[in-house]
Amino acid sequence: MTHSLHPLTIGIAWCLAWGEGRKHDNLSILQQMREALYQGKEVPEEVRSQVEAVQQLQGISKDYFPDKITDLKDNYPNLWEQTTRIGLVYGGATKIKGYVFESAKLPEIRGASALLDRINLIDLPAFFKCEQLPEDFPECYRARKYCQKVRRELQHQDQKLQQLWEALVPELVIYSTGGNILAFCPTAFVPDLVNLIEKRYTEETLTANSCAVGESFRLLELRFGLLDNPIEQTKWLDWYLQDKKRQTNPITSAYFGQLKNGQIWKYLFENRKNFNEITGKLAALFQKRRNGNNLPDVQRPSRRYPPMFETHPYLLRDDNTGALAAVQANTIPSQPWLSEPLARKRIVGLLAKRAVKPDKLPKWYTEHFTWKPESIEDWVTKFNDEFLEINHHYREKYYRNKSSITVEAAQTLTEIGDASDGFVGYIYADGNNMGGYIQKSIQSPEQYRKFSADIFEATKKSVYIALAKHLEPHQLQNLDPDDESTHKNGEWIHPFEILLLGGDDVLIVVPANKALKIAQTIGDEFESILLEMSYKSLPSQQEAHRYKGKVPPQSHCELSTSIGVLITAYNTPIYYAKRFYEQLLKSAKKKAKDLKKYYNYHGGTVDFLTLKSVTMISSDIAKFRQEGLTMQEQEKSKPTLKLYGAPYTLHELGGLIETGEKLKQSEFPRSQLYQIRRLLEQGKQTAMLNYRYFRVRLKPENQKLLADYFEKAWCNAKTNNGNLAPWMSLPEKDGTTTYETIWQELVELYPFIVETTEQPNQTEARLP
């Protein structure tokens, strides 16, 4: 051994050297092996054959694929004869949104999210002693004393766990972000570990749902997918190629995929038979157990009966979830009654916002409960320590000469809305094409680990950049004395709340007047960061964009985000807001799929809605737009009019924001803005005529602003040199034309538009 190995290679060698028993005769030999592999030295003789087998497996060329299963026996006889199985465990929280948003109050939502984050990023990796690898698991390293305490307390409850701790090392973990953990494990301890994962969620949260499953595999299966026992009986490529019917069988097509133009069936088979296939088996087992099914031949506690608490018609319930109340929080202004699960969420939420100190919890909690939350990290501290302190340019941009003042985290939505006249923006983002990319491009444990770390880093960093670029500390001015916040007018806060940030999922709350710019920056930066990490850039057609004011990007990263943005009043119930921003995200994702299908567009998309009152829309956004904002004539000769333009590509959203700023700069009378919006319903020509009438009454320089940034940028005719302002033409497949307009969105956004003072991006060329 002359060079150090990848941590996962060391982890696989550890499992192989441990064997299939519950105890190893000489742990010191295994520890010596770990150290030697890290240092590139010779490993002990007792484990040399296992290490050489793992190295041989890792040394197989990525282009090698046997035509016959027996070719493996001829080319790699040592791997063929290696029968020791390696465990693989997959688990995590389920129904996360149901647990996080079970309460309608922000402090409990914040606490539920922070508690799940701690379990995912610290508690579960602590089983593997991940604090020993600070570069790969920084959260565990910062909470290293807590990690040791977790193992110590669990072992105090069950002395048999001592053997499990000895068998687990940090190199076994493939990833532990995004709410799930995937890790190798010595085969004998798979049942113990999966039960411990589920138990940890229940012990800490009391009511959160979780699921974990495990299976054992041969060493060759880590490279070539699932194999029969004995291996010779595996139906391999040559078996399928012998008979065309075997390839076209519906079951085969469903499993291996459909052939595309220019592909051969061998490609489908090779693309399926890799590490991705065994993770797919775990995913299927996970889904079965999650649904309450008991797995055959597996002796485990059933998951059919999720955690729940008894209720009684004559006892007091808590103020949110309806569970039996256990305590009244008399130090909180509203003095709510709380059940124990809700009390845990509330106390963790207070810790996450530094409203209380860990050693000075309120009496209403300490006098009734013994559970003590520890190592609770908050996103504001991470934003400051992990990003601003390292990136001084963004620190100066964010604080804007306010770095000497004391700035605390916002405690309520009221405080965030105070920075934008009582309105907030919910930004809900999710990655595009992640599953397809994994299926196509991720074929080894090392690639899984890198991909998971890259996506988490890109997501986190893109959010940090967007917040630093567009926000600044806000001084509270209009707080109501009855608000639950402990802050007072005149104090400074960070005007944002990060509710979810893990894997490729993001949910943040920001001031309404900055919401769209932050959403656009998150989408743009996510792609830029991944491109810097050497992910592919794919060309796209310019026809994907309706905005022609600037030259659109010629290509996009193969991975991107779709985003839903809801702008609403700070006092809109969170459960009500959730219903809408989830619909907006779904709409944005549909837009991304359509653009990819027709224009090969791989970039991000955004859908947004301005909800100024809770009675504005009853439930379904798509239905509201179809029935209330679409004018569809029965006569085929008359065009369909769509009184909205959403969803948008990221390029279009940037153009919409710029158009709104120029519209405000043009001093267009607000009464006339609303009048044109009303006239849209009266038909295409009526709206065009009235827009022209009102536009020519502006000052010449303001007319030019609208001509350059609205009419030429959005409303040029497709078939001639004319202009359709305020309409855009959209040719349909059946030969008809639909006319849509962004005027509706411009009017809705008008109160939230802040005229920018920043210099335009020089890399974006403006079209003449």
C-alpha angles and dihedrals in degrees: 000000000000104000138042120256138225111276091243091054087055089048093052090047089050092054092046093048092046091057129200099302130096094240135043120214096221118025091174089066090056092049090050088051091053093050093045093051091050092049096041093242134134115287123225115279092241093067102028095104092054093049091048090051091054091046091050090052092050090046095060108115115251087230093057117103124156120232090209128035090231089062086075090058092051097045101035109024094159092056091044092056094044103108102168107115126222122216123230122194129195125182149129146136121322130200087023096167091051090057098040095046097037087107122054094214120096096223091058092044090051091048094048091051093047092049093052090046090054093050092047098043102031117011099051095041087048088070086065096044090245091166084083090071104055095172094055097035108029094162091057092047092053088050096039094133090051091049090055090047091052092057093042095052094045091050089050087059093045121019091195088073089076088079091049093052089051091052096049124078129172093249089071094069114097095181139335103184132102093045096296139084127213116186144153119244137178105270097242092059099049094099092047094049098047091049091048092052092054091043092053093058092049095046094050102038101023093207109035116114120234139170135194132179136177142190137178126239140186119253093251090055090066087067106027104030129237116358131188124241109270093033093221090071093061111119100236136183095284091055092056093044092054092072126030091208090064090058095047096043108125091235091052092048092049091051102040100027136242123298116248128205111296095011126122123215092244088068092058092050095048091046091055102042102076140082088299090069094060092047086052089056090052090049090054091049089047091054092049093051092042089056090055099258118142109231115237118254091008119117104208137130110274120254094204092101111057121201113283140156129231119254132202129198094226100045127087117266128209120260098252120021102032094238120136110285117240103179144008113234096220095174091063112086095238091043094218125194111240135195116218095261090049092046090055091052091048096049092046089049090053091049092047090057093042089240088136134021122243092240094045106052115164118271094240086068104036094047093056108029135049098194110106121199114222138180093021109169123196126212094231091061091046090048090053100039101035098039119012096043090052099039104052093180091062092041091058091044093051101043095038096199092323098101092113095060125086110254121186133189118271111257102194140022087248089068093049091047089051087074092059110034094277098311129114135190124226111208114195116180135178133176124259124227094001095136093046092049092050092049093048105035111020110082107147140046090249091055090048091053094047093045093051092048092046095050093047091048093046092048094047095044094046090054092047092050093048093050093046093046099050108024137062135182111290128215111222114239114157107038119152113232089227093059115115091236119110090211122102135211111281095036121115125239140178100250100220142074125209107205100168129015116155136117105341095328123106132177117171136158119219138163110291095236091062100037100099095044090050091048092051092048092049090054095045095044093046090060094041093052093049091049088054087054088058099257112152125273113216125198120243135191119257089224088077088077126068093192110090100172093101135022107268121226112279092218142016137206113270087240122055143150137253116211136198117201123192119188111196144139117291091242095055106123110259093226088055093048090048091059091058104040089051089054090048091052090049090051092049091050091051089052090052092051092049093048091048090051097048104027105021087243113164099173131106130284134203133201121186141177133196108218108187095171134021091236094057094092125018101209122304119066096191091052091047091052093046096047102030106030103033120081106199116178121208091223110085091213091067118076126239114251121210111194092203138053104205137155103055138190115240089255091052092047090055089051092048091052092049092047090052092051092050091046090056091045090053090065091231104180110254093222089058091048089059092042092056089048090055091047092056088079092058094067145278100285095043092053093046093049095049093045089054091048094052094041096055090054091066124093113277093249091050091048088055091053091057093043093052102036102032114019101038093033097051115005110051114133118251098220103037143012094274129114126232100194124196088021135071121205120231115188113216128214093250092059096259125117128233119202118211133175139204092207092097092056093043091056093046091049095043096095090051099047114114113194107238125233094190122111115252119257107268092209091065109080116211115227117234 
